[in-house]
Amino acid sequence: MTELSKTDLSKTIHVIGGGLAGSEAAWQAANAGADVILYEMRPTKMTPAHMGEGLAELVCSNSLRSDDYEYNAVGLLHEEMRRCNSLIMAAADKNSLPAGGALAVDREGFSAAILAALEAHPNVSIKREEITGLPPSEWQHVIIASGPLTSDPLAKAIQEISGEDSLAFFDAIAPIVHDESIDRSIVWAQSRYDKVGPSGTGADYLNCPLNEEQYNAFIDALLESELHAFHEWENVPYFDGCLPIEEMASRGRETLRFGPMKPVGLTNPHDPTNKPHAVVQLRQDNSLGSLWNMVGFQTKLKYRNQAEIFRLIPGLHGAEFARLGGLHHNTFLNSPKLLNKNLQLKHEPRLRFAGQMTGVEGYVESAAIGLLAGRMAGADVAGKELALPPETTAHGALLAHITGGHLGDEGTKLRSFQPMNVNFGLFPDIEVIKPEGVKRWRKADRKKIKKKAVSDRALAAIEEWNGQA
């Protein structure tokens, strides 16, 4: 994009942050016809969690979770985004890896595809610089999508103008293991219940079996290990969807066995008559198959203890780690109080927010809010009014949650606001009736039919909204 004049600048959309939300917002706004400048501070200034300088870098995991759009809420969000010409989903589909029913991606290919698309867009300019305070007043259309690792100067400016303290929590990072260091005589390849997903075969995970004695020894090691020492400012609660394994273990000896180490839906071909007491799953992390992510094993263990403890897991006794687990500090806004339905700061509407800062949890959810923010900003520049996505859609349900989902019964008293993944509990209820000819309608059958009905309703609604947008 060519240099902008001051006149043009008043109608330019400035997107701060080149993560998933910022990249999606820039793409949507540019496709709406607006001129967009996307600001990303890396590599000029790095964060504690990012490793490279690409756009939309995946930090915690390479999985975008379930791709089942009929019976899973995040899979439904995937499909809605695809139908709305999402850059993030196009890059994910192009760089997908086998992962059972999940959509996992090659990190580097995914990031490179997004960067290439934005660099090639005639309406987008990318600037590698840090925004060190409140955006200049002449910037009339701003999307702040700087994410949970927003630089201190910008975070402070947001706090000052909003009059609110940002809430905070920790997000822990799972280790990655080199393929050649995994003992294939012990582990076996199988997806849970042999489920086949995008780019998958039904045998997409490597499974490490533990008997009861091995499991207890592992739990003991976790509980006895030295943990990361928190600073006073880090004394904040975890988000339950991303608890470190040692935190889960501290909540009960069996917690992990009913969480990420559950042995259900798996049969060990090396010992088919003995069911494992627990299982650690590894998910392919790159297209070459040379790296494997320890599923659900985010941790705050000190580096010097991690390798020793994880090598207690059968099949990983000789494991070499491409990356050990870690943790980073996240911040998000009290969005129901601070933002209006169009994701604008009530105190200063020229500032619009997107992504994880708004109080959604997860890569896909962050990108979806970026999609909405980009379209909303694009409509503003064009002088148009963009209807909100219906609350019967996954996009609308998320938007309703972060902009008003925690109001009290009278609509005035604000309850505690916490990050949220998309889930069917956010959608308006729908009535389903027992299918004709069915004599016994089990609760599980009714629940499955209801999910399908919610998904069908959502996709019809998003098609209509997308046609109007």
C-alpha angles and dihedrals in degrees: 000000000000124000112283127235121227089257091053090046092067089063098038120111113227113203115194113204131034099219125114094288095045093046092050092045092051091049095050094045092048091049087053087062100259126132108244134196113196116200120202119172096202129126091019087058122013130205129229091253109035119090103189144025101249125118120257093016112186108226110172104031141350092227124101087191128233119006094193102121095181101055107015126068097216090047087053090052088052090055094046090052092049089054089051093056095254116191091204093055093044090054091045093051091047092051101035123147130202109274110147110249092346130091107236123172141203100255098214096043091047093052093043092052092053093048092048093050094050094044089053095049110104092215097052130084120183120210122190101213140109121248100221101189144354110338112258116274092243088065097091097173115046131164113194108203098151092135134213091319096057111163115259098247093053093042090052091050091051091050092050096050095042095048089221134105112238116241118234143201139165127260113198125208125226122228123253121219129207111244097227091058094059116099105233092188087071106031125060136199117248139129115227107274086359089277116179116213138166110325088355138124103199090261100074103126130066110227125209111198124213126191120214094269093049092047093052091048089052092049091049090052091050093050094047096045125108112252135208109284111236125222117228092257090054094062096116135124124268123241106248093226092063107035118160112249093242089054089053091048091052089058092062139327092250097045096096092045089059093041129042092344097052111139098208123127093020134106121192108225090197090061109011096169095058117065112216116249089219138355133210112208126209120202124203109257104188138028093251092060090230095120130053128194119219100235114233093355100124107151147180094204115134112262094243090059101042102075093046093051097043091050087065086074112097110252092024098070089113097033119153115200126221088189132007123216121274143159140235136196118251131195132193138176129254084245102177088060100035106037133060124220090275091057091251123141106253091218093052115013095192086075114076124181131214141176131017093343088072094061104265117129124218139040095266094046090050092051091047092056088048088055091054094045092050093051092045092051092045090053091050092054091049091049092243132131115236117205115229115252110261115263087237088073125077090242092050093046091053092046091050091050097052097041100041113346094114101052116129123251091270091048093243112077112075117222125207110294119216134172116273137198116218110270138161090255088073093059126089111261121263129201119233128186130212111269115251113266095021109125100180115038109191121205091242091054092049091049092051093048090049093053090051090050092050090049094048090050091048096051092049090050095047091050090055093045092047091051090055097042 
